[in-house]
């Protein structure tokens, strides 16, 4: 009984936090999100073929029964996803539960990262593939954990004496689809530079290894795209966030 009550309470708390994050994301903005944004679903193939979907857009279609034309009209009328849900007699709380469904899936995954000084690498004859430029953390009220990475991004860019435009690629932990979308908007990121190989909704969420997975993916994407600077960030349940800027060598 206690386990069930804890699960219900956790769901309600997450629902509240996601609804706060969703305040920054309305139907009009979601419909304009580039297809290669971080809310993509990737076909599980090594050739990186992608099938892009937008989670809130898919909820409006598959769960609420809206057509593409109806959503376009709603966009013109500047309606939010909550407005469209209300028109279908779906309460805000019910919609929040649907949004929770659009979350990353847990999976088993092992990741290993090696970090050492340049002198040590030279002494061991190891060729580094990236170097750390800056690292920072940020914290705010626990219920706003969904937007915390946006402020970690702003802080770390200043700490590194860089501009947002200097960052070639971003990897944002996509614990929930709406969470990543809210970070993109709040931090004013170019969505075409975010999660180029898909986020955790597509790739999965390895509990306890998320940071290592994101960093590994970021390095791989920098190599694939022949880019120089990358920024990795993830939210933490207590209202915190961590961010790291690396340079490909």
C-alpha positions as CSV (number, residue, x, y, z in Angstrom):
1,X,0.0,0.0,0.0
2,X,2.8,2.4,0.9
3,X,4.6,1.6,-2.3
4,X,1.5,2.3,-4.3
5,X,0.9,5.6,-2.5
6,X,4.5,6.7,-3.1
7,X,4.1,5.9,-6.8
8,X,0.9,7.9,-7.0
9,X,2.5,10.9,-5.2
10,X,5.5,10.7,-7.4
11,X,3.3,10.7,-10.5
12,X,1.4,13.8,-9.2
13,X,4.6,15.7,-8.4
14,X,6.2,14.9,-11.8
15,X,2.9,15.9,-13.5
16,X,3.0,19.2,-11.7
17,X,6.6,19.8,-12.7
18,X,5.9,18.9,-16.3
19,X,2.9,21.1,-16.5
20,X,5.0,24.0,-15.2
21,X,7.5,23.3,-18.0
22,X,4.7,23.0,-20.5
23,X,3.6,26.5,-19.7
24,X,6.4,27.7,-21.9
25,X,5.4,25.4,-24.8
26,X,2.1,26.0,-26.5
27,X,0.6,24.3,-29.6
28,X,1.8,27.1,-31.9
29,X,5.4,26.8,-30.9
30,X,5.4,23.1,-30.9
31,X,4.1,23.0,-34.5
32,X,7.0,25.2,-35.6
33,X,9.7,23.0,-33.9
34,X,12.2,21.9,-36.6
35,X,11.9,18.2,-37.6
36,X,15.5,17.6,-36.5
37,X,14.9,19.0,-33.0
38,X,15.5,17.0,-29.9
39,X,12.0,15.5,-29.7
40,X,12.8,13.0,-32.5
41,X,12.2,9.3,-32.6
42,X,14.9,7.4,-34.3
43,X,14.5,4.2,-36.2
44,X,16.9,1.7,-34.5
45,X,19.4,1.5,-37.4
46,X,23.1,2.1,-37.5
47,X,22.8,4.2,-40.6
48,X,21.0,6.9,-38.5
49,X,17.8,7.0,-40.5
50,X,15.4,9.1,-38.6
51,X,11.6,9.3,-38.3
52,X,10.8,12.6,-36.6
53,X,7.8,13.1,-34.4
54,X,6.8,15.8,-32.0
55,X,5.4,14.3,-28.7
56,X,2.8,17.0,-28.0
57,X,1.7,17.0,-31.6
58,X,1.4,13.3,-31.5
59,X,-0.8,13.5,-28.4
60,X,-3.1,15.9,-30.1
61,X,-3.5,13.6,-33.1
62,X,-3.4,10.0,-31.6
63,X,-5.0,10.6,-28.2
64,X,-7.2,13.6,-28.7
65,X,-8.2,12.9,-32.3
66,X,-7.2,16.1,-33.9
67,X,-6.4,16.3,-37.6
68,X,-3.4,18.2,-39.1
69,X,-5.8,20.8,-40.5
70,X,-7.5,21.3,-37.1
71,X,-4.1,21.7,-35.4
72,X,-3.1,24.3,-38.0
73,X,-6.3,26.2,-37.4
74,X,-5.5,26.1,-33.6
75,X,-2.0,27.4,-34.3
76,X,-3.5,30.4,-36.2
77,X,-5.9,31.0,-33.3
78,X,-2.9,30.8,-30.8
79,X,-4.5,28.1,-28.8
80,X,-2.5,26.0,-26.3
81,X,-2.5,22.3,-25.9
82,X,-4.5,22.8,-22.8
83,X,-7.1,24.7,-24.8
84,X,-7.4,21.9,-27.3
85,X,-7.7,19.3,-24.6
86,X,-10.5,21.3,-22.9
87,X,-12.4,21.4,-26.3
88,X,-12.3,17.6,-26.1
89,X,-13.5,17.5,-22.5
90,X,-10.0,16.5,-21.4
91,X,-9.0,18.2,-18.1
92,X,-5.6,19.7,-17.6
93,X,-4.7,16.9,-15.1
94,X,-5.6,14.3,-17.7
95,X,-3.5,16.0,-20.3
96,X,-0.5,16.1,-17.8
97,X,-0.8,12.4,-17.4
98,X,-0.7,12.0,-21.2
99,X,2.4,14.1,-21.3
100,X,4.0,11.9,-18.6
101,X,3.5,9.0,-21.0
102,X,5.8,10.8,-23.5
103,X,8.9,10.1,-21.4
104,X,12.2,8.3,-21.8
105,X,12.2,4.6,-21.3
106,X,14.5,3.0,-18.8
107,X,17.1,0.6,-20.2
108,X,20.2,-1.3,-19.2
109,X,23.4,0.3,-20.5
110,X,27.0,0.4,-19.5
111,X,29.1,3.5,-20.2
112,X,32.7,4.2,-19.4
113,X,34.5,7.6,-19.7
114,X,38.2,8.2,-19.0
115,X,39.4,11.6,-17.8
116,X,43.1,12.5,-17.2
117,X,45.4,15.5,-17.4
118,X,47.3,16.3,-20.7
119,X,50.6,15.5,-19.0
120,X,49.4,12.1,-17.9
121,X,48.0,11.4,-21.3
122,X,51.3,12.3,-23.0
123,X,53.2,10.1,-20.5
124,X,51.0,7.2,-21.2
125,X,51.0,7.7,-25.0
126,X,47.2,8.3,-25.0
127,X,45.7,10.6,-27.6
128,X,42.7,12.5,-26.1
129,X,39.6,13.0,-28.2
130,X,38.1,15.9,-26.3
131,X,39.0,18.4,-23.5
132,X,36.8,19.9,-20.8
133,X,36.4,23.7,-21.2
134,X,34.1,24.4,-18.2
135,X,31.7,22.8,-15.8
136,X,28.9,24.2,-13.6
137,X,25.8,23.4,-11.6
138,X,22.6,25.2,-11.0
139,X,19.7,24.8,-8.6
140,X,16.2,26.3,-8.1
141,X,12.9,25.2,-6.6
142,X,12.4,21.4,-7.0
143,X,9.1,21.7,-8.9
144,X,11.0,23.6,-11.6
145,X,13.6,20.9,-12.3
146,X,12.4,20.8,-15.9
147,X,13.8,24.2,-16.8
148,X,17.0,24.1,-14.6
149,X,19.3,23.0,-17.4
150,X,18.4,26.2,-19.3
151,X,20.0,28.3,-16.6
152,X,22.9,25.9,-16.2
153,X,23.5,26.5,-20.0
154,X,23.4,30.3,-19.6
155,X,25.8,30.2,-16.6
156,X,28.3,27.9,-18.1
157,X,28.5,29.8,-21.4
158,X,29.3,33.0,-19.3
159,X,31.8,31.0,-17.2
160,X,33.6,29.9,-20.4
161,X,33.6,33.4,-21.8
162,X,31.7,32.2,-24.8
163,X,28.3,32.9,-26.5
164,X,25.5,30.5,-27.1
165,X,26.3,30.8,-30.8
166,X,29.8,29.4,-30.2
167,X,28.4,26.0,-29.2
168,X,28.1,23.8,-32.2
169,X,26.1,20.9,-30.7
170,X,24.0,20.5,-27.5
171,X,23.1,17.3,-25.8
172,X,20.1,17.7,-23.4
173,X,18.9,14.9,-21.2
174,X,15.4,14.3,-22.5
175,X,13.9,12.8,-19.4
176,X,10.5,14.0,-20.8
177,X,9.8,15.4,-24.2
178,X,8.3,18.6,-22.9
179,X,11.2,19.1,-20.5
180,X,13.7,19.3,-23.4
181,X,11.4,21.6,-25.3
182,X,11.1,24.0,-22.4
183,X,14.9,24.1,-22.1
184,X,15.3,24.9,-25.8
185,X,12.8,27.8,-25.5
186,X,14.0,29.2,-22.1
187,X,17.7,29.1,-23.1
188,X,16.8,30.4,-26.7
189,X,18.7,27.6,-28.4
190,X,18.8,26.7,-32.1
191,X,16.8,23.5,-32.0
192,X,18.7,22.2,-35.1
193,X,21.8,21.9,-32.9
194,X,20.1,19.9,-30.1
195,X,20.3,16.1,-29.7
196,X,21.2,15.4,-33.4
197,X,21.0,11.7,-32.9
198,X,17.8,11.8,-30.9
199,X,17.2,12.3,-27.2
200,X,16.4,9.8,-24.4
201,X,12.8,9.4,-25.6
202,X,14.2,7.7,-28.7
203,X,17.4,6.2,-27.3
204,X,16.4,5.4,-23.7
205,X,17.4,6.6,-20.2
206,X,20.1,4.6,-18.5
207,X,19.5,5.3,-14.8
208,X,22.8,6.1,-13.1
209,X,24.6,6.5,-16.4
210,X,22.8,9.3,-18.1
211,X,25.6,11.8,-17.8
212,X,28.2,9.4,-19.2
213,X,25.9,8.4,-22.0
214,X,25.2,12.0,-22.9
215,X,28.9,12.9,-22.9
216,X,29.8,9.9,-25.0
217,X,27.0,10.8,-27.5
218,X,28.2,14.4,-27.6
219,X,31.7,13.4,-28.4
220,X,30.5,11.1,-31.1
221,X,28.2,13.7,-32.7
222,X,31.1,16.3,-32.7
223,X,33.2,13.7,-34.6
224,X,30.3,12.8,-37.0
225,X,29.5,16.5,-37.7
226,X,33.2,17.6,-37.7
227,X,32.3,20.3,-35.1
228,X,34.4,21.8,-32.4
229,X,32.4,22.8,-29.3
230,X,29.7,20.8,-27.5
231,X,27.6,21.3,-24.4
232,X,26.0,18.6,-22.4
233,X,23.4,19.2,-19.7
234,X,20.9,17.3,-17.7
235,X,18.3,18.0,-15.1
236,X,18.2,16.4,-11.6
237,X,15.0,15.7,-9.7
238,X,15.6,18.1,-6.8
239,X,15.5,21.2,-9.0
240,X,19.2,21.0,-10.0
241,X,21.1,20.8,-13.2
242,X,24.6,20.2,-14.4
243,X,26.4,21.3,-17.5
244,X,29.7,20.7,-19.3
245,X,31.4,22.3,-22.3
246,X,33.9,20.2,-24.2
247,X,36.1,20.9,-27.2
248,X,36.8,18.1,-29.7
249,X,40.5,17.6,-30.3
